[in-house]
Amino acid sequence: MDLLLWITTGFMLLGLVVLVSMKKGMESKVAFIKANMEDEENLSKAKSVIWWIWGTTAWGVGAISLVGWWFHNYFG
């Protein structure tokens, strides 16, 4: 089997496992931020949620790029 397919599949599965495992923690941070709008501690929690969103977006773009690259190498 193609090595690029294995890399793509591993990247997608590993990223999905990490995102699912972190999802509950991020939901609780967002709930805490919504409940305590005036608190100074919200800034650090908000930054971690924003970085998680950026990381999720980067993972998605990377996964889509790898799938496109694999299709280009396999069919192109």
Secondary structure, DSSP 8 states (H G I E B T S, - for coil): --HHHHHHHHHHHHHHHHHHHHHHHHHHHHHHHHH-TT-TTHHHHHHHHHHHHHHHHHHHHHHHHHHHHHHHHHH-
